[in-house]
Amino acid sequence: MLQGLQGRPEASADLVLAADAMVYLADLAPVLREVKRVLMSGGMLAFTVETHHGDDVILGEGLRYAHGAAHVRESIGEAGLKLSELGHSSARNEDNTPVPGLVALAVKA
């Protein structure tokens, strides 16, 4: 993800979408900083993560990272993006059971 974003020109995208992809990153900050760089003013980022009841990041049994809501909020803010929406929703099922998740929408001011 990071390499793909680094290959994009600054302010070249009006939307970045990462559905069921951020679960493979413990640290969201490097990708979010690059997203901010490639988004044009008013551009939007939408992504999903798995979540858990805590505030930090944990590695789950399925070797995917689960990010606490506080961590997602903090990471978006530190990247210089404005959080528009953070809602609970499952991006996928595992063994026919929805995996707890978050959907984040952020904007570059």
N, C-alpha and C positions, 0 to 999 in steps of 0.2 A: 504494500500500500504506500509506504513512504517513498520508495523509489519511483513508483508511478506518479505520485504527486510532485516529486522533485523535478520530474521531466516536463511538467506543465508550466507555461508562462504565468507570471504574476497577473492577478485579476482577470483570469481567462475563463472562469466558470461562474455560472449563476446558480448551480445546484451541484452539491456533492452528496451522494447517497451511499451508505454502507449498511446494507441489511445483512445481519447475521455474520458480520466480518470482524467487528471489534472484539469479539469473544476470544480472539487469538492474540490479543495484546494485553499485557499486564499494565503497561504505561500508555495511556491515551495521549499524553502531552505532545510527543513529537509529531504524530499524525495530525492532531488538531491544529498545531502551529502551522503546518504545511497547508492544511485546508484553509486556514485564514488567509494565507499568502495567495492561494490560487483563486479564492472567491473574489468576485467583484463586489463593490459596495452594494449592500442590500441583498447579496447572495445568501443562499440558505444551505445549511448542512442538516441532513436527516440521517440518524443512525440508530441501531438497536444494540443492546447489550443484554447478556444474562445478568440477573441480579440476585441478591441475598439480603438478609435482614440487617446486616452490619453496614458500616460506613466505608470500609476500605475495599481492597481487591483480594479475592481468594481464587485459588486454582481448584476447580471442581473435579469430580471423579472422571468426567468425560474429557479431561485435559483442555477444558475451555475456562477462560477467566470469567468470574462473576464480579461485577462492579456494583458497589453500593451507590445509592442515589446521591449521597453527599460527595462521594468521589467524582461522580460524573459532573455534578454541578461545579465543583471546584476546578476540574480539568478544563471545562468549557470556559469558565471565567479566566483562568490563567492563560489560556490561548488567545484571549482578547476577543472572544465571541460573546454574543448576548444570547442567553438561554431564553427561548420563546415558550417551550413546552417540554415537560418531562412527565411522561405518563407510564403507568404500569400496563404492560401488554406482553404477551408471549409471541416471540418471532418464530418459534418452531415447537414441535412436539418431540418427546423422547419416550419411547415405549407407550405411545398413544396418550401421553400425559403432557399438557402444556408446561413448558419450562418457564419459570418466572423470569420476566424480562422488563426492560425499560425501552421506551421509544423517546429519543431526544431530538428536538428541533432547535437549531440555533441559527442566528443571523449575524453576518458581518455588518457592523454599523458603517 
